[in-house]
Amino acid sequence: MIYKWSSETYRPASEAVRRCGRLVGPIIEARFFEGMLGSSTAELFYVPIVMPSEMHDKYAERSRARLKQKRFECAPHLDYHLFASGSQADQVAEYVRGIATSLPDLPRLGLSSDQMLEVRAILQDAKSIADAR
């Protein structure tokens, strides 16, 4: 399985979001190539939207499955204030929570129940490993 990430952020939260992406992304990328997920051609593209609530209308959540491409674009709102002034541990937890919003849709890309269990374990591990850094 392939994992890619980017973000849409308002400046005060930008560096914290990028730091979380740099902490969590490589862990998920590596683990998605291992085990049962290594045989999947599905792609999870994560683009969290981290904006103050008054900007949510302009920057709406837009997660969607592109079934023909076996790609899920996960674009949820994350807590802007947490990334602007929260602790790194809370930021990582929120970042991973956003990725987890994709879980209900991943079976539509062909992931089996065993592969879904693996994805859940990877997200938990990624949070724990990133917290330790």
N, C-alpha and C positions, 0 to 999 in steps of 0.2 A: 504494500500500500504506500502511496506517495503522500507526503505532508509538505505543504508550502504555507508560508505566512507573509502577511503584510499588515498594515493597519491604517486607519483613518483617525487622526488624533488632533485635538486642539493643543496648541503649543505647550502650555504648562504641564501637560501629562505625557508629552511625546517621548521624552528620554526614559521615563519609567516603563512605558509600554515597550519600547525597543529593547530595554534591558531584560524584561520578562521574555520577549521573543528570543533573545540571544541565549537565555538560560534554558528555556523549555524546548525551543525548536530543535536543537541538535539531539536532544534525548529522544524526542518523539520520532524524528526522522530516522535515527538509527534503529530504534526498536520496531518501527513499522516495516523495516526490511527483513527483520528476523522472524522466526517462528511461523505460525500459520498465516500471518498477514503478508509475509514475503511473497506469497503466490498471488496476491490480489493486485489487480491493475487499477483499482479504485483510487481516487485522489481526494484528499481533504484539503481545501484551500481556506485558510483561516484569516479573516480580515476583521478584527474587532474594531468597533466604532467607539471611540472614547472622546465624547464631547459633552459639554454642559447640557443639562436637560432642555434649556431653551433653544438649543440647536438641533434637537432630535427630529423635528419636522423636516428640516433641510437635509439631515443625514439620517435617514430612516434605516431601521434594520432591514436587511434584504437577503436573508439566508434562502438558498434554493438549491434544489437538486437538478443537475443536468444529466439526466439518465443516459442519453446516447453517448455522452463522453465519460460516463461513470465517474462524475465529479460532483462533490458537494461543496458549495461555496457557503461558508459559515460566517455570517456578518452580524453578530448580535451587538447590542449596546452593552458596554461595561461601565462600571461606576467611575465616572470622571474624577470625583473628589478623592477617591481612594488612590488613583494614580497621580493626582496632583500633589497629595500631601500625606498619603498613608505609608505604612511600613512595607518593606520589600516582601515579607512573608504574606501579608494581606494582598498585595498586588499580584503575587504569583498565584495565590488561591483564586483570585477573581479572574485572572487570565485563563487558568485551567478550567474554571467553571464555564467560561465562555466557550471554550472548545467542546466541553461536554454537552452543550446545547445541540450539537450535531448528532448525538447518539441515536435519537429516535429515527433519524433519516438514513443512517448508514446502511441498514439492511436493504434499503431500496437500491443500493449500488451493488448488491450481490454478496454482502458479508454474511457469513453463517453465524449462528448463535455462539459457537465457540470463538470465532474471530471477534465477535462483539465483546465477549468476556475478556479477551486479550486487549482490546482497545481500552476498556475500562481500567484494567490493571496498569496499562502503560500510562494512562493519564494520572492515576494515583501515584505511580512511581515517579513520574516526571515532576509532580508537585513536591514530593518528598526530597528528591535529589536536588531540585532547584532551591528548596528551603535550606538545605544543608550548605549551600555555596555562599 
